[in-house]
Amino acid sequence: MLNMYDAQKAMDLVRATYSAHYPKMLDANGCDEVFEFLDLPQFTKKFALTYNACFKQANNFTESAGEVVDFVNAFVASDYRNFRRKIYVKNDPKLKWGTLVHEYIHYLTHRYLYPACYERGGAWPDRIEGITEYLTRTTSNKVAKIRTSYETQFLQVDSYVGGDPSKRLAVIQCCFAGETWKLGTLFPPS
Ligand SMILES: [Zn+2]
């Protein structure tokens, strides 16, 4: 079962890879302030709150929180203030460590990225996952090997970047520095 040691390890990796690209002190909160590991009943309650307040409408989902929660391993409770966000992780032995890396990238994501993608609608809300997964898998080869989530979204972002370092930097800046005007130069309209 994943625990706080795994969470700290995930934070260390993300910080080592991306700290030059987000504002100083954004990662000031400690691991136990950022992550909370919950058994299924508590996780289900927390998930319903955020799902009903945010995810459902933003993604045009019609299912109820109870119908979706089985497919959710972890999520970030939304707040435009990064330091007020919280990562909830389901206590489930099937979860892999890479999930914590993915979620911590969401935690550090600039508040401009979510509305920029949600307002565009269409494929854009899903592109947040593509960007997050791309940045997750490119933290290290080890993480790239264990990740299987958001495969389609990842492949799409990876193909637009096409190994070009300046495009990779633009993705990083969209995510962490709020330079969301670069989305239009990275991705075709959809
Ligand atoms: Zn995600």
Residues whose N, C-alpha, C, O or C-beta is under 5 A from the ligand:
A	BS01	ZN	E129 T132
